[in-house]
Amino acid sequence: MRTLWILTLSLLFSSCSIPKPLIERIKEEGQLIVITRNNPATYIQEKERIHGLEYELVEQFAAELGVKVKYVIPESFDQILPAVVRGEAHFAAAGLTVTTDRELAIRFTPEYQRVTAQLVYKSGKRRPRKIIDTVDGVLEVMAGSSHEEQLRQLAAEYPDLNWDAQRAVESTELLNLVYEELIDYTIANSNEVALSRRYHPELKVAFDLGEEMPVAWAFPHAEDTSLYKAAKTFINRIKEDGSLEQLLERYYGYVERLGFVDNRTFARHLVQRLPPLIPLFKEAAEQNDMDWQLLAAIGYQESHWNPKAVSPTGVKGIMMLTSATAKQMGIEDRTDTSQSISGGARYLRQVEQKLPERIQEPDRTWMALAGYNVGYGHLEDARILTQRNDGDPDKWSDVKQHLPLLSQKKYFATLKHGFARGKEPVHYVDNIRSYYDLLLWHNRKQKQQPLQAVVTTLPAVL
């Protein structure tokens, strides 16, 4: 009888087995389902390349789990949170700000970024000083966004406040509508505004709408918290080990370096000076296995693509080579455009090849550019100083913080190569990164429309 009872209990428990934790099932299936949005700040695909802060964070998390990611992009922003609640995705990584209303429906991880909602208008138009000043214009925001939530709260204080909440439209599209003067105002997060203003510097921030808000991943309120806890641990770790800061620097550490005048001057030179130089940049880039657009961005930073440029210190030509560098590269005439571009490309490659192989892209390129500007020896001093201060000498985000210290005696006196104006290579690299982004953007636009249209509209676009 006792044996029969034990057998019955065994059969009962085996038929009512406890399901595996969600994270284990995801690992077995090999797929993580993440809902996101098409936006340069989150996830965007250009040709064969996918990039965006959210994309890189999710890919790192998935790599730790040992799984692939299936990205779901809904037609409208306001579909994201309901999809998470219904369990149609494991979580949302879509640049979502944490609000009190949202926390009632979903669970957020620790923040990995902070942003501010900003009211945006176009330069040349009347600047609104407060939200009620928008009532005589057209204000549009994304449906389901935290900005719509803010406007509903403000409407209690300003009953005349009005706006349109648009579905199936992204914040970048609304910003573009402001630029095109099809609407008067929109509200977007500060990171998205900064990215858009690289290409449309006429976009202006009228004022911030409230305080900074945290940005985080959104999970459903579920009994099984195994995946949520893993994500929480992941976010906390990358904050602690500095890898999150490095990623933020990659996307936002340089985007506001150029001003309105810089952008407009670049746009003019892009049309007037660059075209005859493109074959020379392409040839030199091909010979040295690099992107010609990066080489062109260096040339613009050095001389504004002026082959007759001469600095007070005696550097000359498109790539502004010193006499010593020119001699080292076998350049006979620094003002000869072809020789200058070829010599600059070869010198950059030479600097890059001196770097330890363990330094990965894009840090490798940014450090090579810094060495091109300030000299490889001073770059190495900055990397040594970074390591002394417990930073990562192989990460540009850490090294760029220590380069400026090379101008202070208490630091440079302890290093092999002595004094250097360390702020200059930081600005140099930031500017080149901005010019490079503008070139990429321009060339994509150029393929989408006839050349004459680009030439006609470009100064206004940039």
C-alpha atoms as one frame of an Amber mdcrd trajectory, in Angstrom:
protein
   0.000   0.000   0.000   2.830   2.394   0.944   4.584   1.669  -2.362   1.398
   2.413  -4.324   0.992   5.782  -2.497   4.565   6.841  -3.294   4.079   5.864
  -6.949   0.855   7.913  -7.117   2.574  11.009  -5.671   5.463  10.642  -8.115
   3.078  10.510 -11.086   1.168  13.534  -9.756   4.278  15.731  -9.395   5.709
  14.653 -12.747   2.473  15.680 -14.526   2.443  19.096 -12.778   6.083  20.081
 -13.260   7.068  23.684 -12.566   7.875  25.545 -15.829  11.459  26.592 -16.362
  12.369  30.224 -15.674  11.867  32.488 -18.696  15.565  33.186 -19.065  16.310
  29.454 -19.351  13.620  29.007 -21.988  15.055  31.946 -23.968  18.505  30.379
 -23.840  17.117  27.038 -25.026  15.209  28.657 -27.880  18.195  30.864 -28.711
  16.123  33.981 -29.349  15.380  37.192 -27.472  12.429  39.243 -28.782  12.862
  42.994 -28.324  10.539  45.755 -29.437  12.206  49.007 -30.497  11.748  51.945
 -32.887  13.387  53.265 -36.035  15.375  56.202 -34.737  19.084  57.177 -34.877
  19.120  57.216 -31.085  17.751  53.681 -30.768  17.887  51.378 -33.806  18.414
  52.251 -37.436  19.532  50.250 -40.444  21.484  51.889 -43.251  22.412  49.536
 -46.069  24.059  46.541 -44.363  24.874  48.396 -41.153  22.640  48.528 -38.106
  23.508  50.948 -35.345  22.005  52.904 -32.469  22.586  53.028 -28.726  19.699
  50.711 -27.884  20.802  48.255 -30.573  24.323  48.035 -29.182  23.114  47.641
 -25.605  20.676  44.878 -26.559  23.302  43.080 -28.643  25.726  43.114 -25.694
  23.042  41.747 -23.371  22.053  39.034 -25.855  25.707  38.040 -26.292  25.961
  37.484 -22.538  22.888  35.250 -22.701  24.275  33.452 -25.741  21.238  34.153
 -27.930  20.272  36.056 -31.073  17.844  38.978 -31.136  14.624  39.335 -33.086
  13.746  43.038 -33.331  10.103  44.063 -33.620   9.371  47.565 -34.916   5.713
  48.597 -34.627   4.006  51.041 -36.973   3.457  53.582 -34.219   5.219  54.554
 -30.996   2.016  54.164 -28.978   1.974  50.436 -29.792   5.234  49.730 -27.936
   4.087  49.585 -24.321   0.830  47.694 -24.989   2.850  45.086 -26.886   5.116
  44.622 -23.852   2.137  44.331 -21.516   0.569  41.688 -23.785   3.802  39.697
 -23.819   4.422  40.100 -27.553   8.063  40.920 -26.808  10.309  40.060 -23.902
  11.001  43.760 -23.306  11.177  47.162 -24.987  14.441  48.963 -25.706  13.121
  52.076 -27.398  14.517  55.135 -25.661  11.627  55.106 -23.187  11.622  57.680
 -20.409  10.459  56.561 -16.979   7.229  58.261 -15.928   4.795  57.663 -13.080
   1.972  56.720 -15.441   4.132  54.232 -17.315   5.340  52.580 -14.119   1.756
  51.565 -13.395   1.758  49.397 -16.524   5.340  48.195 -16.833   8.523  47.591
 -14.858  11.675  49.553 -15.699  15.302  48.530 -15.339  17.814  50.917 -13.790
  18.370  53.952 -16.021  21.213  53.998 -18.547  20.767  57.551 -19.802  19.112
  60.817 -18.782  17.382  63.156 -21.227  15.341  66.350 -21.151  12.198  67.057
 -23.151  12.787  70.133 -25.322  10.444  72.352 -27.305  11.970  72.878 -30.747
  11.332  75.605 -33.312  13.178  76.878 -36.403  15.665  79.718 -36.389  14.167
  82.872 -37.866  10.782  82.195 -36.319   9.528  83.774 -33.111  10.950  81.962
 -30.120   8.312  80.840 -27.627   9.300  81.549 -24.035   6.739  79.297 -22.371
   4.410  76.540 -23.479   1.348  78.782 -23.785   3.205  80.768 -26.475   2.662
  77.834 -28.860  -1.131  78.238 -29.008  -1.013  80.352 -32.174   1.102  77.795
 -34.019   1.018  74.102 -34.892   2.511  71.837 -32.225   2.795  68.128 -32.995
   4.171  65.278 -30.863   4.253  61.503 -31.088   1.121  59.748 -29.883   1.794
  57.748 -26.751   5.006  59.624 -25.956   5.941  61.051 -22.571   5.678  64.451
 -24.284   1.977  63.919 -24.881   1.698  62.921 -21.227   3.440  66.182 -20.209
   1.124  68.242 -22.411  -1.963  66.655 -20.870  -0.673  67.640 -17.438   0.097
  71.189 -18.592  -3.376  71.516 -20.115  -4.812  71.557 -16.598  -2.927  74.807
 -16.006  -3.315  76.159 -19.562  -6.792  75.219 -20.877  -6.101  76.912 -24.242
  -3.098  74.691 -24.904  -3.581  72.563 -28.022  -1.517  70.030 -29.933  -1.804
  67.155 -32.376  -0.614  63.680 -31.361   0.609  61.923 -34.496   0.678  58.167
 -34.954   3.011  56.335 -37.347   5.544  59.157 -37.199   8.925  59.314 -35.474
  10.441  62.201 -33.509  13.076  62.672 -36.215  10.319  63.096 -38.796   8.599
  65.709 -36.629  11.878  67.570 -36.231  12.269  67.510 -39.991   8.739  68.915
 -40.376   9.761  71.829 -38.152  12.824  72.376 -40.334  10.660  72.257 -43.494
   8.273  74.769 -41.817   5.345  72.400 -42.234   4.715  72.626 -38.493   5.840
  75.276 -36.021   6.893  73.232 -33.007   7.556  69.768 -31.719   8.817  68.266
 -28.486  11.647  65.753 -28.549  14.184  64.355 -26.123  17.478  66.220 -25.867
  19.538  63.323 -27.280  17.344  63.163 -30.384  17.489  66.934 -30.804  21.284
  66.901 -30.574  21.546  64.230 -33.270  19.122  66.049 -35.592  20.841  69.415
 -35.169  24.032  68.019 -36.704  22.209  68.045 -40.029  19.673  70.803 -39.395
  21.453  73.426 -37.250  18.551  75.808 -37.921  16.556  73.776 -35.391  16.614
  75.650 -32.091  15.650  74.719 -28.559  13.137  77.195 -27.170  13.227  75.796
 -23.633  13.377  72.587 -21.620  10.088  71.056 -20.599  10.609  69.879 -17.042
  13.590  68.223 -15.423  15.858  65.472 -16.712  14.163  62.098 -17.051  15.723
  58.633 -16.808  15.692  56.316 -19.828  15.399  52.556 -19.267  14.255  49.220
 -20.696  10.614  48.288 -20.100   9.471  44.836 -18.933   5.998  43.494 -18.157
   4.880  43.103 -14.565   5.183  39.312 -14.425   5.714  36.712 -11.717   8.716
  35.325 -13.595  11.373  38.008 -13.102  14.378  35.944 -14.207  14.976  37.896
 -17.432  14.272  41.227 -15.754  16.804  40.484 -13.007  19.426  39.522 -15.608
  18.817  42.795 -17.472  18.993  44.748 -14.233  22.316  43.104 -13.386  23.614
  43.830 -16.893  22.718  47.540 -16.744  24.255  47.954 -13.292  27.446  46.205
 -14.402  28.033  48.290 -17.527  27.458  51.421 -15.444  30.016  50.285 -12.897
  32.730  49.061 -15.290  32.616  52.166 -17.507  31.496  50.441 -20.706  28.171
  52.335 -20.699  29.995  55.656 -20.481  32.190  54.620 -23.403  29.144  53.744
 -25.473  27.437  57.050 -24.663  30.590  58.907 -25.693  30.622  57.068 -29.003
  27.135  58.322 -29.834  26.926  61.678 -28.085  30.406  62.738 -26.966  31.008
  64.934 -29.994  27.653  65.742 -31.607  27.342  69.345 -30.405  30.920  70.368
 -31.142  30.106  72.235 -34.373  28.095  75.430 -34.299  25.640  76.874 -36.790
  28.323  78.842 -38.664  30.617  75.798 -38.862  27.839  73.716 -40.392  26.887
  76.350 -42.961  30.519  76.910 -43.978  31.005  73.171 -44.338  27.881  72.954
 -46.525  29.197  75.645 -48.837  32.628  74.047 -49.125  31.034  70.660 -49.677
  29.590  71.967 -52.929  32.336  74.379 -53.993  35.577  72.664 -52.966  35.086
  68.942 -52.439  33.980  67.576 -55.866  37.377  67.880 -57.672  39.128  66.402
 -54.614  36.971  63.275 -54.338  39.023  61.170 -56.843  42.225  62.018 -54.934
  40.708  61.133 -51.565  39.319  57.875 -52.987  42.638  56.896 -54.544  44.643
  57.567 -51.377  42.019  55.824 -49.238  42.041  52.735 -51.457  45.834  52.537
 -51.346  45.794  52.695 -47.543  42.659  50.635 -46.863  40.542  53.359 -45.291
  37.258  55.176 -45.855  37.741  58.095 -48.254  35.045  60.045 -46.411  37.063
  59.842 -43.194  40.138  61.021 -45.094  38.116  63.891 -46.567  36.865  64.827
 -43.083  40.489  65.029 -41.903  41.347  67.211 -44.877  38.487  69.542 -44.069
  39.480  69.831 -40.419  43.060  70.555 -41.457  42.569  73.097 -44.256  38.878
  73.438 -45.169  39.974  71.697 -48.396  42.186  74.640 -49.321  45.344  73.353
 -51.097  47.111  76.687 -50.505  46.480  76.750 -46.766  49.479  77.708 -44.601
  49.420  77.956 -40.810  51.492  80.378 -38.673  53.602  77.382 -37.602  54.509
  76.526 -41.198  52.340  73.477 -41.909  50.955  73.500 -45.443  48.523  72.042
 -47.916  45.221  70.143 -47.837  46.437  67.836 -45.049  48.588  70.542 -43.382
  51.720  68.415 -43.149  54.788  69.580 -41.257  58.063  69.654 -43.154  59.313
  66.758 -41.003  56.252  64.624 -41.739  56.424  65.465 -45.446  60.077  64.416
 -45.544  59.268  61.200 -43.683  56.488  60.406 -46.182  58.634  61.295 -49.205
  56.552  64.349 -50.102  58.437  66.863 -52.235  55.739  69.541 -52.464  53.311
  69.900 -49.572  51.108  72.253 -51.581  50.609  69.648 -54.311  47.116  68.358
 -53.563  47.695  64.781 -54.658  50.964  64.465 -52.741  49.479  66.063 -49.615
  46.440  63.757 -49.506  48.565  60.681 -50.219  51.092  61.669 -47.553  48.379
  62.362 -44.976  46.727  59.003 -45.605  50.002  57.116 -45.287  50.966  59.000
 -42.138  47.594  58.255 -40.502  48.002  54.577 -41.346  51.517  54.641 -39.905
  50.245  56.085 -36.618  47.410  53.563 -36.505  49.788  50.627 -37.020  51.794
  51.671 -33.964  48.788  51.181 -31.717  48.506  47.867 -29.841  46.475  45.335
 -31.799  44.091  44.854 -28.891  42.597  48.346 -29.404  39.380  47.831 -31.339
  37.323  50.070 -33.614  36.105  52.732 -33.422  38.496  53.605 -30.569  41.410
  52.635 -32.780  40.554  55.239 -35.407  39.904  58.025 -32.897  43.230  57.380
 -31.175  45.063  57.265 -34.493  43.560  60.661 -35.329  44.668  62.051 -31.969
  48.186  60.744 -32.604  48.112  62.239 -36.115  47.356  65.613 -34.535  49.427
  65.740 -31.364  52.072  63.115 -32.129  52.157  59.442 -31.234  54.474  60.024
 -28.265  52.061  62.417 -26.565  49.187  60.027 -27.249  51.152  57.281 -25.489
  51.794  59.637 -22.556  48.046  60.233 -22.296  47.378  56.492 -22.366  49.950
  55.971 -19.576  48.302  58.737 -17.555  44.903  57.132 -18.150  46.172  53.814
 -16.824  47.711  55.498 -13.768  44.299  56.944 -12.931  42.601  53.537 -13.255
  41.085  54.357 -16.646  41.174  52.149 -19.721  44.078  53.195 -21.980  42.494
  51.306 -24.874  39.231  53.296 -24.813  39.042  56.712 -26.430  36.379  57.912
 -23.972  38.914  57.477 -21.132  41.986  58.726 -22.994  40.236  61.914 -24.184
  39.678  62.883 -20.547  43.418  62.665 -19.843  44.873  64.292 -22.944  44.138
  67.837 -21.654  46.206  67.077 -18.545  49.369  67.023 -20.703  49.423  70.826
 -20.486  49.744  70.759 -16.692  53.263  70.508 -15.304  52.375  68.202 -12.427
  51.389  65.642 -15.064  53.649  66.216 -18.074  56.763  66.432 -15.867  56.260
  62.755 -15.011  55.926  61.637 -18.637  58.466  60.936 -21.373  57.391  63.433
 -24.033  56.619  66.420 -21.812  54.250  69.305 -22.469  51.475  69.144 -25.078
  48.348  71.192 -25.729  46.193  68.197 -24.985  42.814  69.869 -25.515  43.582
  70.350 -29.195  43.582  66.655 -30.215  40.301  66.155 -28.324  38.643  68.981
 -30.274  40.359  67.757 -33.433  38.905  64.261 -33.159  35.445  65.510 -32.175
  35.336  67.832 -35.186  36.440  65.128 -37.607  33.798  62.773 -36.268  31.180
  65.472 -36.899  32.440  66.237 -40.407  32.565  62.518 -41.157  28.930  62.091
 -40.086  27.923  65.056 -42.253  29.735  63.582 -45.247  28.021  60.227 -44.787
  24.660  61.954 -44.509  25.293  64.137 -47.574  26.385  61.203 -49.724  23.308
  59.196 -48.757  21.114  62.179 -49.660  22.968  62.644 -52.935  22.141  59.107
 -54.034  18.473  59.756 -53.361  18.089  62.827 -55.562  19.644  64.425 -58.651
  22.934  66.238 -58.117  21.458  69.594 -59.098  18.797  69.302 -56.420  21.456
  68.569 -53.820  23.563  71.537 -54.918  20.521  73.783 -54.823  19.213  72.713
 -51.437  22.307  71.689 -49.502  23.243  75.057 -47.944  19.735  75.292 -46.542
  19.707  71.650 -45.392  22.935  71.841 -43.508
